């Protein structure tokens, strides 16, 4: 759950991680693991935006919808 909350923060409106989320992450992950997750999400997000901007996204792609935490 903490990893999904981190992802929501990273792909939503830019804002610092709340102290509550930082505490949740530290319960499950090391600092290095949090950095690795954040970089992975950032790289995938950036790549997806680049592909869309260049018109290189696939015409059809399987989509999976998953509720976000708290929704």
Helices and strands as residue ranges (DSSP letters): H 2-11, H 19-28, H 31-53
